[in-house]
Amino acid sequence: MNSIQTLSSILGLGFASGVNLYAAILVVGIGERIGWLSGLPGDLNVLSSPIVLGAAGLMYFLEFFADKIPYVSVAWDSLHTFIRPLGGATLALASASKLSPEMQALALLAGGSLALGSHSTKMGYRLLAHASPEPVTDSIFSMAEDLGVAGLVILTYKHPAAAIAVVSVLAIAMAVMLPLIWRIVWFGFHGIAGRFRALVPATGPRDAMPCFARGIPKVARLRRGYLVFGQDSAHFTFQGWFGKREVPIDMAGLQLTRGLLFDVAATDKWAVYLTKDCSRDLVLQRSALASRPRLQSA
């Protein structure tokens, strides 16, 4: 392999591993075995071993179905937060087996970092999809990811320069989206924790309720804040760049839509995501507000 092909292999396999490690291994192994791919570094030839292909095929079979089952896909992705970056780093190192030790170390870091980045991106938008009650979203994403991984791996070895360009654009896009990605991941973990907290009996309404912005004017999507209730009003408060900010909201016409990990509290003018424990408490809070005596003007 020349230097362009080696770089393409390091970057392409690193990125693809973060999306679906087992699909990447299968495409390389089967491609080398039937002659689609040739000239691979010696250390990558082991992927065409029947034992490796069998193990990768079994794990891909499990991932294929796990990716399409709500909650199971979240648990599977959480487990692979460690596995995919390690796999991407290992494949990148194997791609650089004929380079100097210094370049191998750089390849290891590059492959692992790209795998971690693509895995975090995948996990982020998957967690966001779980806030929606649509049951088919996971299946659509999963099939698109598998096809994308296969296409990227084939491009990596058939058209290495184009693959480098594609991965570079994707890496830049990930860097730009990183703040949103981390907000989504944080959002998702709060949703999972909220499912467990909802199992504990409620003790009563609370005046400040954690939530995430979904559609509040002049507030970034998935900005974490609080619904704060007063005697006759409510507002969304969050930490802005220059201190705490408060956005008054009207509770008239409030509707609660159930989701898998989150419920959506919304009116015609605003909407927020609530974890399951908080949406339960919102019902209590609304009942408490309705029963409070209102102040009469003189």
Secondary structure, 3 states (H helix, E strand, C coil): CCHHHHHHHHHHHHHHHHHHHHHHHHHHHHHHHHCCCCCCCHHHHHHHCHHHHHHHHHHHHHHHHHCCCCCHHHHHHHHHHHHHHHHHHHHHHHHCCCCCHHHHHHHHHHHHHHHHHHHHHHHHHHHHHCCCCCCCHHHHHHHHHHHHHHHHHHHHHHCHHHHHHHHHHHHHHHHHHHHHHHHHHHHHHHHHHHHHHCCCCCCCCCCEEEEEECCCCCCCCCCEEEEEECCCCEEEEEEECCEEEEEEECCCCCEEECCCCEEEEECCCCEEEEEHHHHHHHHHHHHHHHHCCCCCCC
